[in-house]
Amino acid sequence: MPEQPPRRPEKPRAERVKRAARDPELVNRVYGELLHIDGITIIPVAAVRRCGRQGSGDEGEKRGCSCVNVRPVGLVVLRDGRVSWKPAFDVNRLVLALAALLGLFVLLGRRQAR
């Protein structure tokens, strides 16, 4: 049998992705329940970001904190044997981008006025 090259150590991000793929709670949140409407199947899709930390409290008790951030990404639509993707429109991101752009214009306008 030929010798196999030594395995590279896994990067932390790859390790987190593998753990997330095995977590049934997380997997169920990425793809929602199938919706069947008039012969069309719709699958909602969401982006899930999970973070957590644990520390020690008083007298050796463990305290933990975890958060899950879920945002809609779009829909997979199955119609007549064809698959299509319908992206979700995130109004919050649009408002944030417009506010940042407005702030930049205000700062540049003040700088030129001097």
N, C-alpha and C positions, 0 to 999 in steps of 0.2 A: 504494500500500500504506500503510495507516495505521501511524503510529509506535507502537512498543510501549514501554510504560513501562520505565525502567531496572530491571534485576534487583536485588533486595536481596541484600546479601552473605549467604552461608549461615552459619548459626550453627554453632559447633564440634560440638554434639551431632548435628545433622542430618548433618553431614559424616561423623562416626563411624558413624552408622547406615548411611549409603550404603556406606561402606567395608566394614562388616561384612556387608552383604547381598551384596557381590561376592566375599567371601572364601569359597571352597568348603569349606575346613576348618571354618570356623565354621558355615556353613549346614548341613552334615551333622550337626553336633552338636545343633542345635536340634530337629530331627525325626529320630527313630531309624528303624531299618528296620521295614518293615511286617511285622506278625505275622498270619498267617492261621490261625485256630483254629476248627474246626467251622463254617465259613461266616461267621465274624465276623472283621473286619479291625480290628486294633488298631495305632494309631500312638502311640508314646511321644513325649512332648514335654518338653523341658528348657529352663530359662532359662540362658543363657550370658553370663557377664560376663568380658571380656578386658581386661587392662591391660598396659602395657609401658612401659619407659623405656630410653633408651640414653644412655650417657655416654662420655667419652673416658678411656682408661686411660693408663698410662705409655707413652711413646714413640709417641703418636698412635694406638695400637691402639684399636679400638672394643670396648667391653664392653656387653653388653645384658642385660636382665632382662625376662622377660615371664611372665605368669601367666594361667591360664584357670580360672575358677570356674564349675562346672556343677552345677546342682541340678535334680532332677526336679520338674516342675510338674504333670503329669497325663497322662491318656491320651485320645486321640480314638478313639471306638469307632464303627465303621460296622457296623450290623446291619439287615438287611431294608430297605435303602435309606434308613435313618434315621441321623443323626449325633448322637452324644451326647458330653458332656464329663464325665470322671471326674477330679476334682482329686486330687492326691497329698497325703498327710498327712505333714507334716514334723515328726517327733518332736523334733528338735533345737531348732526354733523354740519349740515348746511348753515344753520344759524351760527354755530361756532366759527366756521370759516368766514362768514360774512362779518361777524363781529371783529375777528382778527384783522381782516382786510380794512375795515373802517378805522380801527385803531392805528394801523400802519399809515393810512392816509392822513389822519389827524396829526400824528407825530411828524410826518414829512412836511405837512402844511405849516406847522409851527416853526420848524427848522428853517424853511424858506422865507418866512415872514420876518425873521430877524435880520 
